[in-house]
Amino acid sequence: MANPSEPKTETIAETENYIAWKADEPDGETTYHIELNNVTVHFFEEEWEEFLQLAKLLIKK
């Protein structure tokens, strides 16, 4: 049985070297994480939405 104090995690996307995943925290907050080799960037939901806007702008360029 899962520990209720542990976040529920889900992989969003993955390549050979990178992974994006989210965690539904016990307090109801959802956090997002991008692992880039030995660096992990953590986002709260509002920050994640802004990051996705940035990524979409990068793709258009």
Protein Blocks (a to p, Z undefined) as FASTA:
>chain_A
ZZfkbccdddfbdcfkbccdddddfkopacddddehjaccdddfklmmmmmmmmmmmmmZ
Z
